[in-house]
């Protein structure tokens, strides 16, 4: 039976404090999404890290990369890009919630760390471009393609009494 790709054997590494080992993983991870951004299911996630034995644990440092897709928050058009997140984490026998990750017998599971890094790197408000004009609130036309033809919005009648205070040049 083959080992899952994000599981790393650390028996040999832990024998000598200060020893290092490079690990590269190229495998899919499903179910990572935030608002309208997500890593596509089946897309390859690249993990490139160095494992270093330290007193009491293993330090994992490197980068995680994955593609992402989403929907523009202004015009609802498709958006895509590439994520790159830095990881610097510690794995110990008795982990503290939210601070360290567990060493499980002879191995460490890098999947939770990888997922956390990618989800935190996903854009919360994806935009197709910084100056996206969005959609017309009346007719729904894409304003990036040009004006929609709707009449300009009229003033709010509740503020009409203040119009006398306006100084027109």
For each residue, the residues with C-beta under 8 A, 3 or more apart:
1:
2:
3: 7 9 107
4: 7 111
5: 25 26 27
6: 25 27 29 47 109 110 111 114
7: 3 4 107 108 109 110 111
8: 23 51 107 108 110
9: 3 12 106 107
10: 13 14 51 53 58 91 103 106 107 108
11: 14 15 106
12: 9 15 21
13: 10 16 19 20 21 51 53 58
14: 10 11 53 58
15: 11 12 19 53
16: 13 19 53
17: 53 54 55
18: 52 53 54
19: 13 15 16 52 53
20: 13 50 51 52 53
21: 12 13 50 51 52
22: 48 49 50 51
23: 8 47 48 49 50 51 110
24: 46 47 48
25: 5 6 45 46 47 110
26: 5 44 45 46 47
27: 5 6 44 45
28: 41 42 43 44 45
29: 6 32 39 45 66 111 114 115 118
30: 41 42
31: 41
32: 29 38 39 66 115 118 119 122
33: 37 38 39 119 122
34: 37 38 119 122 123 124
35: 70 124 125 126
36: 70 71 73 126
37: 33 34 68 69 70 79 122 123 124 126
38: 32 33 34 68 69 70 122
39: 29 32 33 43 45 66 67 68 83 118 122
40: 43 67 68 69
41: 28 30 31
42: 28 30
43: 28 39 40 66 67
44: 26 27 28 66
45: 25 26 27 28 29 39 64 65 66 114 118
46: 24 25 26 63 64 65 66
47: 6 23 24 25 26 62 63 64 110 114
48: 22 23 24 62 63 64 65
49: 22 23 60 61 62 63 87 110
50: 20 21 22 23 60 61 62
51: 8 10 13 20 21 22 23 58 59 60 108
52: 18 19 20 21 58 59 60 61
53: 10 13 14 15 16 17 18 19 20 58
54: 17 18 57 58 59 90
55: 17
56: 92 93
57: 54 90 91 92 93 100 103
58: 10 13 14 51 52 53 54 90 91 92 103 108
59: 51 52 54 88 89 90 91
60: 49 50 51 52 87 88 89 90 91 108 110 113
61: 49 50 52 87 88 89
62: 47 48 49 50 86 87
63: 46 47 48 49 84 85 86 87
64: 45 46 47 48 83 84 85 87 114 117 118 121
65: 45 46 48 82 83 84 85
66: 29 32 39 43 44 45 46 82 83 118
67: 39 40 43 80 81 82 83
68: 37 38 39 40 80 81 82 83 122 123
69: 37 38 40 78 79 80
70: 35 36 37 38 78 79 80 123 126
71: 36 76 77 78 79 126
72: 75 76 77 78 79 126 127 128 132
73: 36 125 126 127
74: 127 128 132 133 134 135
75: 72 128 132 133 134 135 142 143 144
76: 71 72 135
77: 71 72 128 142 144
78: 69 70 71 72 128
79: 37 69 70 71 72 126 127 128
80: 67 68 69 70
81: 67 68 123
82: 65 66 67 68
83: 39 64 65 66 67 68 118 121 122
84: 63 64 65 121
85: 63 64 65 117 118 120 121
86: 62 63 117
87: 49 60 61 62 63 64 113 114 117
88: 59 60 61
89: 59 60 61 100 101 113
90: 54 57 58 59 60 99 100 101
91: 10 57 58 59 60 95 100 101 102 103 108
92: 56 57 58 95 100 101 102 103
93: 56 57 102 103
94: 102
95: 91 92 99 100 101 102
96: 99 100
97:
98:
99: 90 95 96
100: 57 89 90 91 92 95 96
101: 89 90 91 92 95 108 109 112 113
102: 91 92 93 94 95 108 109
103: 10 57 58 91 92 93 107 108
104: 107 108 109
105:
106: 9 10 11
107: 3 7 8 9 10 103 104
108: 7 8 10 51 58 60 91 101 102 103 104
109: 6 7 101 102 104 112
110: 6 7 8 23 25 47 49 60 113 114
111: 4 6 7 29 114 115
112: 101 109 115 116
113: 60 87 89 101 110 116 117
114: 6 29 45 47 64 87 110 111 117 118
115: 29 32 111 112 118 119
116: 112 113 119 120
117: 64 85 86 87 113 114 120 121
118: 29 32 39 45 64 66 83 85 114 115 121 122
119: 32 33 34 115 116 122
120: 85 116 117
121: 64 83 84 85 117 118
122: 32 33 34 37 38 39 68 83 118 119
123: 34 37 68 70 81 126
124: 34 35 37
125: 35 73
126: 35 36 37 70 71 72 73 79 123
127: 72 73 74 79 130 132
128: 72 74 75 77 78 79 132 144
129: 132
130: 127
131:
132: 72 74 75 127 128 129 144
133: 74 75 142 143 144
134: 74 75 143 144
135: 74 75 76 140 141 142 143
136: 139 140 141 143 148 150
137:
138: 148 150
139: 136 148 149 150
140: 135 136
141: 135 136 145 148 149 150
142: 75 77 133 135 145
143: 75 133 134 135 136 146 147 148
144: 75 77 128 132 133 134
145: 141 142
146: 143
147: 143
148: 136 138 139 141 143
149: 139 141
150: 136 138 139 141
151:
152:
153:
154:
155: 159 160 163
156: 159 160
157: 160
158:
159: 155 156 162 163
160: 155 156 157 163
161: 164
162: 159 165 166
163: 155 159 160 166
164: 161
165: 162
166: 162 163
167:
168:
169:
